[in-house]
Amino acid sequence: MRPFTDSETMTTILNDVHSQLNATAVAHVVRPASLAELQAVIRRAPAEGAHISVAGGRHAMGGQQFSAGSLHIDMTGLDRMLNADAVRGLLQMEAGAQWPEIIAASQAMTRADGTQWGIRQKQTGVDAVTLGGSISANAHGRGLLMQPLGEDIEDLTLVTARGEVLLCSRYQHAELFSLAIGGYGLFGVIYAATLRLSPRRQVQRIVDIVDLDDAMHAVYRRAEEGCLYGDFQFAIDPQDDGFLRRGVFACYKPSTDSEAAPDATADLPPDSWLTLLKLAHEDKQAAFRLYAQHYLKTDGNRYWSDTMQLSTYIPNYADFLESSRGADAGDRMKETLVIGEHYVPRDQLLNFMQQARDVFRALGTEVIYGTIRAILRDTTAFLPWAKDDYACVIFNVRTPHDAPGMRNTADTFRALIDAATRLGGSFFLTYHRYASAAQVEACYPQFRTWLQLKRRYDPDELFLSAWYRHYRDAFAAGDGGAA
């Protein structure tokens, strides 16, 4: 771990991997390698007059993990397995561990009766995300009948703003436990967490091409049949009658054929993903046909329930797309994808998607990729995004990095938040800062109390982020306007 007093003062620029819209100059970056080093960093920061920001894989967006001028803690040096209870299926890992490491550690755990353990869920789309980051966002996966990740957490080891180490659970420091889960790194640094595992099993993929009006019925039907996981990838061409309506519904049911060897990976290989992404920008109907063909060909394939959740992610896909456009690529405006996630009661999904179609067509906003999943009401986090059993709708929106492009993305997501809110739904807080304070308060009525608890547990606001500062100030000003 480097000392604070190096030559990097205000010269280190950090950015998120996905949207690349949050370039932030931080004073120092430190990478602690032990709990003692992490405590030392947190205890020394106030004496240096420094605030702290925290990240691992740097995939979070909206400025959640960065703050200008902060001492930035890179958690990826803390990735060890600390304890494994093969009898109860509990795995304690340092919070800087990423999901492939967590899966490997769980697979090494075998009960006396031969049961091998595996994770229940992880966030989708990318694997190079830390356990602490996933907990801080209270991520969710493809589980058909699962709460967000907080349900899977037995306990947390948290380092507070005073540098104290607290073991937090539903029974010990329970309020702080609920605040840290889905707390976006603002209530302390998660040093370690104990995951509740489930038996590792083979699952078989079941693929249907369905219309959205049958999708939620299909979810319930597949869940009744015993399917554990599933999601719905919808068509993205606004000129198509099936736009945001027709899609690929893939579910995963425990396999009874234990003799068959499962396939190694459930996701597309990188080259195929790049081809699909290019088509999604240039020929959306062809992109959907290719995606549907791939999944239909894999109907009946078998996978392991844990490694099935691993994803292909192309962090340099934007550079690939630019290079594929030829000699004039250098004259084009840089662009990336920005994610928005919206929640509606399941019986309002069709209504929401119709309103979403109207928004995208009216504003001319391009959807490059989108999916619908199911979530159960969160009973763990103080500030739950899953306030009810919701349908989760995720949009990856093409966003040029100029003023008109970013304004269009902002207008799109504000309109989608309004649509979800009118239907009794909500949105995920930290993918962007486009939501107005009024929209946040409408969807998260306990947000002011949450801000007050932040000051109670961290009175000097040692832990900061650009996202937090934006909404703290907007609520203090009574600002109903947008970012």
C-alpha positions as CSV (number, residue, x, y, z in Angstrom):
1,M,0.0,0.0,0.0
2,R,1.4,3.4,-1.0
3,P,1.5,6.3,1.5
4,F,-0.8,9.3,1.1
5,T,2.0,11.7,0.6
6,D,3.1,10.6,-2.9
7,S,3.3,12.7,-6.1
8,E,-0.2,11.7,-7.3
9,T,-2.0,14.6,-5.6
10,M,-4.9,15.6,-7.9
11,T,-3.4,13.9,-10.9
12,T,-5.1,10.5,-10.8
13,I,-8.1,10.3,-13.1
14,L,-10.6,7.5,-12.4
15,N,-13.7,6.6,-14.5
16,D,-16.3,3.9,-14.5
17,V,-15.8,1.1,-17.0
18,H,-19.2,1.0,-18.6
19,S,-20.6,4.5,-19.3
20,Q,-17.2,6.2,-19.1
21,L,-19.0,9.4,-18.1
22,N,-17.7,9.9,-14.6
23,A,-14.0,10.9,-15.0
24,T,-12.9,12.2,-11.6
25,A,-9.6,13.5,-10.3
26,V,-8.8,12.0,-6.9
27,A,-6.0,13.0,-4.6
28,H,-4.6,9.5,-4.0
29,V,-5.3,5.9,-4.7
30,V,-4.4,3.3,-2.1
31,R,-4.8,-0.4,-2.3
32,P,-4.7,-1.9,1.2
33,A,-3.7,-5.6,1.5
34,S,-5.0,-6.3,5.0
35,L,-7.6,-5.3,7.5
36,A,-5.0,-3.4,9.5
37,E,-3.9,-1.4,6.5
38,L,-7.6,-0.6,5.7
39,Q,-8.1,0.6,9.2
40,A,-5.0,2.7,9.1
41,V,-6.1,4.4,5.9
42,I,-9.5,5.3,7.3
43,R,-8.1,6.5,10.6
44,R,-5.4,8.7,8.9
45,A,-7.7,10.3,6.4
46,P,-9.3,12.9,8.7
47,A,-5.9,14.0,9.9
48,E,-4.9,14.6,6.2
49,G,-8.2,16.5,5.7
50,A,-9.3,13.9,3.2
51,H,-12.6,12.4,2.4
52,I,-12.8,8.8,1.2
53,S,-14.3,7.1,-1.8
54,V,-14.3,3.4,-2.4
55,A,-14.4,1.1,-5.5
56,G,-13.4,-2.4,-6.7
57,G,-14.2,-3.3,-10.3
58,R,-15.3,0.4,-11.1
59,H,-18.3,-0.7,-13.0
60,A,-20.8,1.3,-10.9
61,M,-22.1,4.4,-12.7
62,G,-23.6,7.7,-11.7
63,G,-20.6,8.8,-9.7
64,Q,-21.4,6.3,-6.9
65,Q,-17.8,5.3,-6.3
66,F,-15.8,8.5,-6.9
67,S,-15.5,11.9,-5.3
68,A,-13.3,14.7,-6.5
69,G,-10.2,15.3,-4.4
70,S,-10.8,12.2,-2.3
71,L,-8.5,9.5,-1.0
72,H,-9.7,6.6,-3.1
73,I,-9.5,3.1,-1.7
74,D,-9.1,0.3,-4.3
75,M,-10.5,-2.8,-2.6
76,T,-9.2,-5.4,-5.1
77,G,-6.1,-6.2,-2.9
78,L,-8.5,-7.7,-0.3
79,D,-9.7,-10.8,-2.0
80,R,-9.0,-13.8,0.3
81,M,-11.2,-16.5,1.5
82,L,-11.4,-16.2,5.3
83,N,-13.7,-19.0,6.5
84,A,-15.7,-21.8,5.0
85,D,-18.4,-23.7,6.8
86,A,-19.2,-26.7,4.6
87,V,-21.9,-28.0,7.0
88,R,-24.1,-24.9,6.9
89,G,-23.0,-23.6,3.5
90,L,-21.5,-20.3,4.7
91,L,-18.5,-18.7,2.9
92,Q,-16.7,-15.7,4.3
93,M,-14.7,-13.7,1.7
94,E,-12.9,-10.4,1.8
95,A,-15.0,-7.8,0.1
96,G,-12.5,-7.2,-2.8
97,A,-13.0,-10.7,-4.1
98,Q,-14.6,-10.8,-7.5
99,W,-17.2,-13.3,-8.5
100,P,-15.1,-15.9,-10.3
101,E,-12.9,-16.1,-7.2
102,I,-16.0,-16.4,-5.0
103,I,-17.5,-19.2,-7.2
104,A,-14.2,-21.1,-7.1
105,A,-14.0,-20.9,-3.3
106,S,-17.6,-22.1,-2.9
107,Q,-17.0,-25.0,-5.3
108,A,-14.1,-26.2,-3.0
109,M,-16.7,-26.7,-0.2
110,T,-18.2,-30.1,0.1
111,R,-20.5,-31.4,2.8
112,A,-19.9,-34.9,4.3
113,D,-22.9,-36.2,2.3
114,G,-21.2,-35.1,-1.0
115,T,-23.2,-31.9,-1.4
116,Q,-21.1,-29.3,-3.3
117,W,-21.9,-25.7,-2.6
118,G,-22.4,-22.8,-5.0
119,I,-23.6,-19.2,-5.0
120,R,-27.3,-18.5,-5.2
121,Q,-27.0,-15.4,-7.4
122,K,-24.7,-12.7,-8.6
123,Q,-25.3,-9.5,-10.6
124,T,-25.6,-10.1,-14.4
125,G,-23.6,-8.7,-17.3
126,V,-20.1,-8.6,-15.8
127,D,-18.0,-10.8,-13.5
128,A,-15.1,-8.4,-12.6
129,V,-17.2,-6.8,-9.8
130,T,-16.3,-7.2,-6.1
131,L,-18.4,-8.7,-3.5
132,G,-18.4,-5.5,-1.5
133,G,-19.5,-3.5,-4.6
134,S,-22.4,-6.0,-5.3
135,I,-23.5,-5.7,-1.7
136,S,-23.3,-1.9,-1.7
137,A,-25.6,-1.8,-4.7
138,N,-27.7,-4.7,-3.4
139,A,-27.4,-6.3,-6.8
140,H,-29.7,-9.0,-8.2
141,G,-29.4,-11.8,-10.7
142,R,-31.8,-13.9,-12.7
143,G,-33.5,-15.7,-9.9
144,L,-37.2,-16.1,-10.6
145,L,-38.2,-16.1,-6.9
146,M,-35.3,-14.4,-5.1
147,Q,-34.8,-11.2,-3.3
148,P,-31.8,-9.0,-4.1
149,L,-28.3,-10.1,-2.9
150,G,-28.9,-8.8,0.7
151,E,-31.0,-11.8,1.4
152,D,-27.9,-14.0,0.8
153,I,-25.7,-12.1,3.3
154,E,-25.3,-13.7,6.7
155,D,-23.0,-11.0,8.2
156,L,-20.7,-8.1,7.2
157,T,-17.4,-7.0,8.7
158,L,-17.6,-3.2,8.4
159,V,-14.9,-0.6,9.1
160,T,-16.7,2.6,10.4
161,A,-15.8,6.2,10.0
162,R,-13.8,6.0,13.3
163,G,-11.8,3.0,12.0
164,E,-13.7,0.6,14.3
165,V,-14.3,-3.0,13.1
166,L,-17.9,-4.1,13.6
167,L,-19.5,-7.5,12.8
168,C,-22.9,-6.6,11.6
169,S,-25.8,-8.9,11.0
170,R,-29.6,-9.1,11.4
171,Y,-29.0,-9.6,15.1
172,Q,-25.9,-7.5,15.9
173,H,-25.7,-3.8,14.8
174,A,-28.8,-4.6,12.8
175,E,-29.6,-1.1,11.6
176,L,-26.0,-0.5,10.3
177,F,-26.3,-3.9,8.6
178,S,-29.4,-2.8,6.8
179,L,-27.9,0.5,5.9
180,A,-24.6,-1.0,4.5
181,I,-26.6,-3.3,2.2
182,G,-27.7,-1.1,-0.6
183,G,-25.8,1.8,1.1
184,Y,-23.5,2.6,-1.8
185,G,-20.4,2.6,0.3
186,L,-21.5,5.6,2.4
187,F,-21.9,4.0,5.9
188,G,-18.4,2.4,6.2
189,V,-16.1,0.2,4.2
190,I,-17.2,-3.5,3.9
191,Y,-14.0,-5.5,4.6
192,A,-15.6,-8.9,4.5
193,A,-19.0,-10.7,4.1
194,T,-20.4,-14.1,4.7
195,L,-22.5,-15.5,1.9
196,R,-25.3,-18.0,2.3
197,L,-24.7,-20.6,-0.4
198,S,-27.0,-23.2,-1.9
199,P,-26.3,-26.7,-3.2
200,R,-24.6,-26.6,-6.6
201,R,-26.7,-28.5,-9.2
202,Q,-27.1,-29.0,-12.9
203,V,-29.7,-27.0,-14.7
204,Q,-31.2,-27.3,-18.1
205,R,-32.0,-24.3,-20.3
206,I,-35.5,-24.0,-21.6
207,V,-36.0,-21.4,-24.4
208,D,-39.2,-19.8,-25.7
209,I,-39.8,-16.9,-28.1
210,V,-42.8,-15.2,-26.6
211,D,-44.7,-11.9,-26.6
212,L,-44.6,-9.8,-23.5
213,D,-48.3,-10.3,-22.8
214,D,-47.4,-13.9,-22.1
215,A,-44.0,-13.3,-20.5
216,M,-45.1,-12.9,-16.9
217,H,-47.5,-15.8,-17.1
218,A,-44.6,-17.8,-18.5
219,V,-42.5,-16.7,-15.5
220,Y,-45.0,-18.1,-13.0
221,R,-45.5,-21.2,-15.1
222,R,-41.8,-21.9,-15.3
223,A,-41.4,-21.2,-11.5
224,E,-44.2,-23.7,-10.8
225,E,-42.3,-26.2,-12.9
226,G,-39.3,-25.7,-10.6
227,C,-37.2,-23.3,-12.8
228,L,-34.7,-21.4,-10.6
229,Y,-33.5,-18.7,-13.0
230,G,-34.7,-16.9,-16.1
231,D,-34.9,-13.6,-18.0
232,F,-36.5,-12.1,-21.1
233,Q,-34.5,-10.3,-23.8
234,F,-36.7,-8.0,-25.8
235,A,-36.5,-6.8,-29.4
236,I,-34.9,-3.4,-29.8
237,D,-35.9,-2.2,-33.3
238,P,-38.4,0.7,-32.9
239,Q,-39.6,0.1,-36.5
240,D,-40.6,-3.5,-35.6
241,D,-44.1,-4.3,-34.3
242,G,-42.4,-6.5,-31.7
243,F,-40.3,-3.6,-30.3
244,L,-40.0,-4.0,-26.5
245,R,-42.7,-6.6,-26.8
246,R,-41.4,-9.8,-28.4
247,G,-38.4,-11.5,-26.9
248,V,-36.3,-14.5,-25.9
249,F,-37.4,-16.1,-22.6
250,A,-34.7,-18.4,-21.2
251,C,-35.2,-20.3,-18.0
252,Y,-33.1,-22.8,-16.1
253,K,-34.6,-25.9,-14.5
254,P,-32.8,-28.4,-12.3
255,S,-31.7,-31.3,-14.5
256,T,-32.7,-34.9,-13.8
257,D,-30.0,-36.2,-16.1
258,S,-27.1,-36.2,-13.6
259,E,-25.0,-38.4,-15.9
260,A,-24.7,-35.8,-18.7
261,A,-21.7,-33.5,-18.6
262,P,-22.9,-29.8,-18.4
263,D,-21.7,-27.3,-21.0
264,A,-18.8,-25.2,-19.9
265,T,-20.4,-21.8,-20.4
266,A,-23.9,-20.5,-20.9
267,D,-23.0,-17.1,-22.4
268,L,-22.0,-16.2,-26.0
269,P,-18.2,-16.2,-26.6
270,P,-16.5,-12.7,-26.9
271,D,-16.4,-12.7,-30.7
272,S,-20.1,-13.5,-31.0
273,W,-20.9,-10.8,-28.5
274,L,-18.9,-8.2,-30.5
275,T,-20.8,-9.2,-33.6
276,L,-24.1,-8.9,-31.8
277,L,-23.2,-5.5,-30.4
278,K,-22.2,-4.2,-33.8
279,L,-25.5,-5.4,-35.3
280,A,-27.4,-3.9,-32.4
281,H,-26.0,-0.5,-33.5
282,E,-26.4,-1.0,-37.2
283,D,-29.1,-3.6,-37.9
284,K,-31.3,-4.2,-34.9
285,Q,-33.6,-6.7,-36.5
286,A,-30.6,-8.9,-37.5
287,A,-29.2,-8.6,-34.0
288,F,-32.4,-9.9,-32.5
289,R,-32.6,-12.8,-35.1
290,L,-29.0,-13.7,-34.3
291,Y,-29.6,-13.6,-30.5
292,A,-32.8,-15.7,-30.8
293,Q,-31.1,-18.2,-33.1
294,H,-28.3,-18.7,-30.6
295,Y,-30.6,-19.3,-27.7
296,L,-32.9,-21.6,-29.6
297,K,-29.9,-23.7,-30.6
298,T,-29.0,-24.1,-26.9
299,D,-32.5,-25.1,-25.8
300,G,-32.0,-28.2,-23.7
301,N,-28.3,-27.6,-22.9
302,R,-27.2,-28.3,-19.3
303,Y,-25.0,-26.0,-17.1
304,W,-24.0,-25.7,-13.5
305,S,-26.2,-23.4,-11.5
306,D,-23.3,-21.2,-10.4
307,T,-21.1,-20.9,-13.5
308,M,-24.2,-20.5,-15.6
309,Q,-24.4,-17.0,-14.1
310,L,-21.0,-15.9,-15.4
311,S,-21.1,-13.4,-18.2
312,T,-19.2,-12.3,-21.2
313,Y,-18.3,-8.6,-20.9
314,I,-16.4,-6.6,-23.5
315,P,-14.9,-3.6,-21.7
316,N,-13.4,-2.1,-24.8
317,Y,-16.5,-2.7,-27.0
318,A,-16.7,1.0,-27.8
319,D,-13.2,1.1,-29.2
320,F,-14.0,-2.0,-31.2
321,L,-17.1,-0.4,-32.7
322,E,-15.1,2.7,-33.6
323,S,-12.3,0.7,-35.3
324,S,-14.9,-1.3,-37.3
325,R,-16.3,1.8,-38.8
326,G,-13.3,2.5,-40.9
327,A,-11.0,5.5,-41.6
328,D,-13.5,8.2,-40.5
329,A,-13.9,6.7,-37.0
330,G,-11.6,9.3,-35.5
331,D,-14.0,12.0,-36.5
332,R,-17.0,10.4,-34.7
333,M,-18.2,11.5,-31.3
334,K,-17.3,9.1,-28.6
335,E,-20.3,7.1,-27.3
336,T,-21.0,4.4,-24.7
337,L,-24.0,2.8,-23.2
338,V,-25.8,4.1,-20.1
339,I,-28.0,1.8,-18.1
340,G,-31.4,2.6,-16.5
341,E,-33.3,0.1,-14.4
342,H,-37.0,0.5,-13.7
343,Y,-39.5,-1.4,-11.6
344,V,-43.2,-1.9,-11.9
345,P,-45.8,-4.2,-10.3
346,R,-45.9,-7.2,-12.5
347,D,-49.5,-6.6,-13.5
348,Q,-48.4,-3.2,-14.9
349,L,-45.5,-4.5,-17.0
350,L,-47.4,-4.3,-20.3
351,N,-48.6,-0.8,-19.6
352,F,-45.1,0.3,-18.7
353,M,-43.5,-1.2,-21.8
354,Q,-46.1,0.5,-24.0
355,Q,-45.3,3.9,-22.4
356,A,-41.6,3.1,-22.8
357,R,-42.1,2.4,-26.5
358,D,-43.8,5.8,-26.8
359,V,-40.8,7.5,-25.0
360,F,-38.1,5.9,-27.1
361,R,-39.9,6.6,-30.4
362,A,-40.8,10.2,-29.5
363,L,-37.2,11.0,-28.4
364,G,-35.4,8.9,-31.0
365,T,-33.4,7.2,-28.2
366,E,-31.7,4.0,-29.3
367,V,-31.9,0.9,-27.1
368,I,-28.9,-1.4,-27.7
369,Y,-29.7,-4.1,-25.2
370,G,-32.5,-4.8,-22.8
371,T,-33.9,-7.4,-20.5
372,I,-36.7,-8.0,-18.0
373,R,-36.3,-10.0,-14.8
374,A,-38.3,-10.8,-11.7
375,I,-37.5,-9.7,-8.1
376,L,-39.1,-10.4,-4.8
377,R,-39.7,-7.7,-2.2
378,D,-36.5,-6.9,-0.3
379,T,-36.8,-7.5,3.5
380,T,-33.2,-6.7,4.4
381,A,-32.0,-3.2,3.2
382,F,-33.1,0.0,4.9
383,L,-33.4,1.8,1.5
384,P,-34.7,-1.1,-0.7
385,W,-35.2,-0.6,-4.4
386,A,-37.3,-3.7,-4.5
387,K,-40.2,-2.4,-2.4
388,D,-42.5,-5.0,-3.7
389,D,-42.5,-8.1,-6.0
390,Y,-41.6,-6.2,-9.2
391,A,-40.8,-6.8,-12.8
392,C,-37.3,-5.2,-13.4
393,V,-36.8,-3.6,-16.8
394,I,-33.2,-2.8,-17.8
395,F,-32.3,-0.6,-20.8
396,N,-28.8,0.0,-22.2
397,V,-29.1,3.3,-24.1
398,R,-26.8,4.5,-26.8
399,T,-25.3,7.8,-25.6
400,P,-23.0,10.0,-27.6
401,H,-20.7,12.0,-25.3
402,D,-21.8,15.4,-26.4
403,A,-24.4,17.8,-24.9
404,P,-27.3,16.7,-27.2
405,G,-26.6,13.0,-26.7
406,M,-26.3,13.2,-22.9
407,R,-29.4,15.5,-22.7
408,N,-31.4,13.0,-24.8
409,T,-30.4,10.1,-22.5
410,A,-31.3,12.2,-19.4
411,D,-34.7,13.2,-20.9
412,T,-35.4,9.5,-21.7
413,F,-34.6,8.2,-18.3
414,R,-36.6,11.0,-16.5
415,A,-39.6,10.2,-18.7
416,L,-39.2,6.4,-17.9
417,I,-39.0,7.2,-14.2
418,D,-42.2,9.2,-14.4
419,A,-43.9,6.3,-16.2
420,A,-42.8,3.7,-13.7
421,T,-43.8,6.0,-10.8
422,R,-47.3,6.6,-12.1
423,L,-47.8,2.8,-12.2
424,G,-46.7,2.3,-8.6
425,G,-43.1,1.5,-9.5
426,S,-39.6,2.9,-9.0
427,F,-36.1,3.0,-10.5
428,F,-32.5,2.1,-9.4
429,L,-30.8,5.1,-7.8
430,T,-27.2,5.1,-8.9
431,Y,-26.9,4.2,-12.5
432,H,-27.1,8.0,-13.3
433,R,-27.9,11.4,-11.7
434,Y,-30.6,12.4,-14.1
435,A,-33.5,11.9,-11.7
436,S,-34.8,15.0,-9.9
437,A,-34.9,15.1,-6.1
438,A,-38.7,15.1,-6.5
439,Q,-38.5,11.8,-8.5
440,V,-36.2,10.3,-5.9
441,E,-38.5,11.2,-3.0
442,A,-41.6,9.9,-4.8
443,C,-39.9,6.5,-5.3
444,Y,-37.9,6.5,-2.0
445,P,-40.0,8.3,0.6
446,Q,-37.6,7.3,3.3
447,F,-34.7,9.0,1.5
448,R,-34.5,12.0,3.8
449,T,-34.4,9.7,6.8
450,W,-31.6,7.8,5.1
451,L,-29.6,11.0,4.6
452,Q,-30.1,11.8,8.3
453,L,-28.8,8.3,9.3
454,K,-25.8,8.9,7.1
455,R,-24.9,11.9,9.2
456,R,-25.6,10.0,12.4
457,Y,-23.2,7.2,11.5
458,D,-20.7,9.4,9.6
459,P,-21.1,12.9,11.1
460,D,-18.1,14.4,9.3
461,E,-19.1,12.7,6.0
462,L,-15.8,10.9,5.7
463,F,-17.2,8.6,3.0
464,L,-18.3,10.6,0.0
465,S,-19.3,10.2,-3.6
466,A,-20.3,12.5,-6.4
467,W,-23.7,10.8,-6.5
468,Y,-24.2,11.3,-2.7
469,R,-23.1,15.0,-2.8
470,H,-25.5,15.7,-5.7
471,Y,-28.6,14.4,-4.0
472,R,-27.6,15.6,-0.5
473,D,-27.4,19.1,-1.9
474,A,-30.5,18.8,-4.0
475,F,-32.6,17.7,-1.0
476,A,-31.1,20.4,1.2
477,A,-32.1,23.0,-1.4
478,G,-35.6,21.5,-1.8
479,D,-34.7,21.1,-5.5
480,G,-37.3,19.5,-7.6
481,G,-35.4,20.0,-10.7
482,A,-33.1,17.7,-12.6
483,A,-29.4,17.2,-12.6
